[in-house]
Amino acid sequence: MKLPDNYTPTANCLAGKVIVVTGAGAGIGREAALTYARYGANVVLLGRTTAKLEQVYDQIEAEGSPNAAIYPINFEGAVEKDYLDMAVRLEEEYGKIDGLLINAAILGQHTPINNYAVDTWNQVMQINLNSPFMMIKALAPLLAASGNGSVITTSSSVANAGRAFWGAYAVSKAALKNLTEILAQEWDEVIPVRINSLNPGGTRTTMRAQAYPAENPADVPPPSEHMPLYLYLMSDDSLGVSGQYFNARQ
Ligand SMILES: NC(=O)c1ccc[n+]([C@@H]2O[C@H](COP(=O)([O-])OP(=O)(O)OC[C@H]3O[C@@H](n4cnc5c(N)ncnc54)[C@H](OP(=O)(O)O)[C@@H]3O)[C@@H](O)[C@H]2O)c1
């Protein structure tokens, strides 16, 4: 699916909402966090590099947006208890979560499976797949408490069909898409939380430069171009939309 034609988010469409963004310190996650704050949300910035999160926090504050919060966490080492503790902290602070953007990921190796290092495979799976599974599971009650929660999982074109040399990254994204579909079905008419996959497509970030080192970065759009779709799925404009796969680039 794609963004509805002529979609224009209204100012303050996220006012009063609490939105958690993973990988909020850089790339697409950083842009989404700044955008959500500009549209009125209280954004919780999750990531592994505190200095980057602090820069985003400072920018949100400088722009006069609602209060943000920083929650440093390294998804590589985090275990279920860390996510349950996170849920307790967020419940104490906000009592609910209205949105969760699962965005943080790593690329791993670009190599044939025969050469793929098992340690790297496990690291990619932990960050890109196991961490979202544990986080969504831990935060689902808080999302339900919103009465109208929205989860976005970040996909990739390699989620839709295997592609040589993309290894654990492709497998993790295919599984995350599948997890998203499972959750959409299980939650439908059971808890008031919708969940959708969003494939940003080629986007000018560090990860893209890592994957395509010979590419001119100017040939792919910056994260800001995708923000209408990120706003649509997080705002009440997408109420009732769940279990769908959205492409930011046409
Ligand atoms: N860019 C593209 O062309 C493209 C295309 C399709 C899909 N995507 C997807 O879009 C999402 C964002 O990608 P991006 O291009 O913005 O990537 P990016 O610039 O590399 O940013 C990734 C973010 O994830 C965080 N992160 C990585 N490992 C982490 C860990 N162990 N614990 C906590 N945070 C961690 C990074 O934190 P640090 O900055 O501290 O390392 C960073 O904030 C990813 O899910 C990616 O798969 C991107």
PDBQT file of the ligand as one rigid body, heavy atoms in Angstrom, charges set to zero:
ROOT
HETATM    1  N1  LIG A 301      18.242   3.727   4.636  1.00  0.00    +0.000 N 
HETATM    2  C1  LIG A 301      17.657   2.901   3.785  1.00  0.00    +0.000 C 
HETATM    3  O1  LIG A 301      17.892   2.979   2.559  1.00  0.00    +0.000 OA
HETATM    4  C2  LIG A 301      16.698   1.859   4.287  1.00  0.00    +0.000 A 
HETATM    5  C3  LIG A 301      15.998   1.091   3.331  1.00  0.00    +0.000 A 
HETATM    6  C4  LIG A 301      15.092   0.130   3.783  1.00  0.00    +0.000 A 
HETATM    7  C5  LIG A 301      14.898  -0.052   5.146  1.00  0.00    +0.000 A 
HETATM    8  N2  LIG A 301      15.609   0.712   6.049  1.00  0.00    +0.000 N 
HETATM    9  C6  LIG A 301      15.340   0.495   7.473  1.00  0.00    +0.000 C 
HETATM   10  O2  LIG A 301      15.071   1.743   8.087  1.00  0.00    +0.000 OA
HETATM   11  C7  LIG A 301      15.463   1.691   9.469  1.00  0.00    +0.000 C 
HETATM   12  C8  LIG A 301      16.358   2.864   9.789  1.00  0.00    +0.000 C 
HETATM   13  O3  LIG A 301      17.523   2.742   8.987  1.00  0.00    +0.000 OA
HETATM   14  P1  LIG A 301      18.540   3.946   8.749  1.00  0.00    +0.000 P 
HETATM   15  O4  LIG A 301      18.887   3.913   7.320  1.00  0.00    +0.000 OA
HETATM   16  O5  LIG A 301      18.027   5.197   9.379  1.00  0.00    +0.000 OA
HETATM   17  O6  LIG A 301      19.797   3.385   9.550  1.00  0.00    +0.000 OA
HETATM   18  P2  LIG A 301      20.946   4.127  10.389  1.00  0.00    +0.000 P 
HETATM   19  O7  LIG A 301      21.164   5.496   9.858  1.00  0.00    +0.000 OA
HETATM   20  O8  LIG A 301      22.076   3.163  10.403  1.00  0.00    +0.000 OA
HETATM   21  O9  LIG A 301      20.301   4.250  11.840  1.00  0.00    +0.000 OA
HETATM   22  C9  LIG A 301      20.042   3.091  12.587  1.00  0.00    +0.000 C 
HETATM   23  C10 LIG A 301      19.671   3.469  13.998  1.00  0.00    +0.000 C 
HETATM   24  O10 LIG A 301      19.544   2.256  14.768  1.00  0.00    +0.000 OA
HETATM   25  C11 LIG A 301      20.308   2.380  15.942  1.00  0.00    +0.000 C 
HETATM   26  N3  LIG A 301      20.828   1.098  16.400  1.00  0.00    +0.000 N 
HETATM   27  C12 LIG A 301      21.589   0.218  15.705  1.00  0.00    +0.000 A 
HETATM   28  N4  LIG A 301      21.940  -0.805  16.489  1.00  0.00    +0.000 NA
HETATM   29  C13 LIG A 301      21.402  -0.575  17.708  1.00  0.00    +0.000 A 
HETATM   30  C14 LIG A 301      21.454  -1.266  18.939  1.00  0.00    +0.000 A 
HETATM   31  N5  LIG A 301      22.160  -2.390  19.112  1.00  0.00    +0.000 N 
HETATM   32  N6  LIG A 301      20.774  -0.753  20.006  1.00  0.00    +0.000 NA
HETATM   33  C15 LIG A 301      20.095   0.413  19.868  1.00  0.00    +0.000 A 
HETATM   34  N7  LIG A 301      20.034   1.120  18.727  1.00  0.00    +0.000 NA
HETATM   35  C16 LIG A 301      20.690   0.631  17.657  1.00  0.00    +0.000 A 
HETATM   36  C17 LIG A 301      21.458   3.289  15.533  1.00  0.00    +0.000 C 
HETATM   37  O11 LIG A 301      22.066   3.833  16.686  1.00  0.00    +0.000 OA
HETATM   38  P3  LIG A 301      23.576   4.470  16.578  1.00  0.00    +0.000 P 
HETATM   39  O12 LIG A 301      23.429   5.667  15.702  1.00  0.00    +0.000 OA
HETATM   40  O13 LIG A 301      23.867   4.806  17.975  1.00  0.00    +0.000 OA
HETATM   41  O14 LIG A 301      24.429   3.413  15.989  1.00  0.00    +0.000 OA
HETATM   42  C18 LIG A 301      20.731   4.313  14.682  1.00  0.00    +0.000 C 
HETATM   43  O15 LIG A 301      20.111   5.279  15.488  1.00  0.00    +0.000 OA
HETATM   44  C19 LIG A 301      16.122   0.329   9.656  1.00  0.00    +0.000 C 
HETATM   45  O16 LIG A 301      15.186  -0.583  10.189  1.00  0.00    +0.000 OA
HETATM   46  C20 LIG A 301      16.499  -0.081   8.247  1.00  0.00    +0.000 C 
HETATM   47  O17 LIG A 301      16.588  -1.485   8.125  1.00  0.00    +0.000 OA
HETATM   48  C21 LIG A 301      16.480   1.648   5.650  1.00  0.00    +0.000 A 
ENDROOT
TORSDOF 0
